[in-house]
Amino acid sequence: MTPNTARFLFRGAAIYGLIVLLPLYLLERQVAAPAAALAHPEYYYGFIGAAAAWQLVYWTIGGDPVRYRAFMPLGVVAKFGFWIPTFLLWLNGRTPTSTFAVTNVDLLLGIGFFVAWRGLKAPA
């Protein structure tokens, strides 16, 4: 993996993530409330805020992938930390296939982040 490829990967992930996440601020009634009878909306909004902050981390890593290489495994954990539970919920029939299908982007990005981390040399 070249630094330019890693730059494209992380910056693309950041843009994709913000496009997916930010509209959720306006869609609580359509997305969260029907499924969960949302008694604690702070969890919903807190998730969106924390996940959006990670998109800024990906943007930063993409700015200088070699310099910020040490943060790449944290991105892998973040992506798999969402995909693995969703996968297990889907296996148990607790989340729809459409939701699981969308989260497969996180699996692919997590794999890409891992490949970038392994493929780039640490700065001297």
C-alpha positions as CSV (number, residue, x, y, z in Angstrom):
1,M,0.0,0.0,0.0
2,T,1.3,3.4,-0.9
3,P,0.8,6.6,1.2
4,N,-1.4,8.0,-1.6
5,T,-3.6,4.9,-1.6
6,A,-3.9,5.1,2.2
7,R,-4.7,8.8,1.9
8,F,-7.5,8.0,-0.5
9,L,-8.8,5.2,1.7
10,F,-8.9,7.1,5.0
11,R,-10.2,10.4,3.5
12,G,-12.8,8.4,1.5
13,A,-13.9,6.6,4.6
14,A,-14.2,10.0,6.5
15,I,-16.4,11.5,3.7
16,Y,-18.6,8.3,3.4
17,G,-19.0,8.2,7.2
18,L,-20.1,11.8,7.5
19,I,-22.6,11.3,4.6
20,V,-24.1,8.3,6.4
21,L,-24.0,9.6,9.9
22,L,-24.9,13.3,9.9
23,P,-28.5,12.8,8.4
24,L,-29.2,10.6,11.4
25,Y,-29.4,13.8,13.6
26,L,-32.6,14.6,11.7
27,L,-34.1,11.1,11.5
28,E,-34.5,9.9,15.1
29,R,-38.2,9.3,14.8
30,Q,-37.8,7.3,11.5
31,V,-34.6,5.4,12.5
32,A,-34.4,4.8,16.2
33,A,-37.7,5.4,17.9
34,P,-39.8,2.8,16.0
35,A,-37.4,0.0,16.5
36,A,-36.3,0.7,20.1
37,A,-39.1,2.8,21.7
38,L,-36.2,5.2,22.4
39,A,-36.3,5.9,26.1
40,H,-32.8,7.3,26.2
41,P,-32.3,9.5,23.1
42,E,-28.9,10.6,24.5
43,Y,-27.5,7.2,23.5
44,Y,-28.7,7.7,20.0
45,Y,-27.3,11.2,19.6
46,G,-24.2,10.2,21.6
47,F,-23.5,7.4,19.2
48,I,-23.8,9.7,16.2
49,G,-21.5,12.3,17.8
50,A,-18.9,9.8,18.7
51,A,-19.0,8.1,15.3
52,A,-18.8,11.5,13.6
53,A,-15.7,12.4,15.6
54,W,-14.0,9.2,14.4
55,Q,-14.6,10.4,10.8
56,L,-12.5,13.4,11.7
57,V,-9.8,11.0,13.0
58,Y,-9.9,9.2,9.6
59,W,-9.6,12.5,7.8
60,T,-6.6,13.4,9.9
61,I,-4.9,10.0,9.3
62,G,-5.6,10.5,5.5
63,G,-3.8,13.8,5.7
64,D,-0.5,12.1,6.5
65,P,-0.8,8.3,6.6
66,V,2.8,7.6,7.4
67,R,2.9,10.1,10.3
68,Y,-0.4,8.9,11.8
69,R,0.1,5.2,11.1
70,A,0.0,4.3,14.8
71,F,-3.7,5.3,14.9
72,M,-4.7,3.0,12.1
73,P,-5.3,-0.1,14.3
74,L,-7.7,2.1,16.3
75,G,-9.6,2.6,13.1
76,V,-9.7,-1.2,12.6
77,V,-11.1,-1.6,16.1
78,A,-13.7,1.1,15.5
79,K,-14.9,-0.5,12.2
80,F,-14.9,-4.1,13.6
81,G,-16.5,-2.8,16.8
82,F,-19.6,-1.9,14.9
83,W,-19.5,-4.7,12.3
84,I,-19.0,-7.7,14.7
85,P,-22.0,-6.9,17.0
86,T,-24.2,-6.2,14.0
87,F,-23.2,-9.5,12.4
88,L,-24.0,-11.4,15.6
89,L,-27.3,-9.6,15.9
90,W,-28.1,-10.5,12.3
91,L,-27.2,-14.1,12.9
92,N,-29.7,-14.1,15.8
93,G,-32.4,-12.5,13.8
94,R,-32.3,-9.3,15.8
95,T,-31.4,-6.9,13.0
96,P,-32.6,-6.8,9.4
97,T,-30.6,-8.1,6.5
98,S,-30.6,-4.6,5.0
99,T,-28.9,-3.2,8.1
100,F,-26.3,-5.9,8.1
101,A,-25.7,-5.4,4.4
102,V,-25.0,-1.7,5.0
103,T,-22.5,-2.5,7.8
104,N,-20.5,-4.6,5.5
105,V,-18.9,-1.4,4.3
106,D,-17.4,-1.1,7.8
107,L,-16.0,-4.6,7.4
108,L,-14.4,-3.7,4.1
109,L,-13.0,-0.4,5.5
110,G,-11.7,-2.2,8.6
111,I,-9.8,-4.7,6.4
112,G,-8.5,-1.8,4.3
113,F,-7.3,0.0,7.4
114,F,-5.5,-3.1,8.5
115,V,-3.9,-3.6,5.1
116,A,-2.8,0.1,5.1
117,W,-1.3,-0.2,8.6
118,R,0.6,-3.4,7.7
119,G,1.6,-2.0,4.3
120,L,3.0,1.3,5.3
121,K,6.4,1.6,7.0
122,A,6.6,3.3,10.3
123,P,8.2,6.8,10.2
124,A,11.9,6.8,11.1
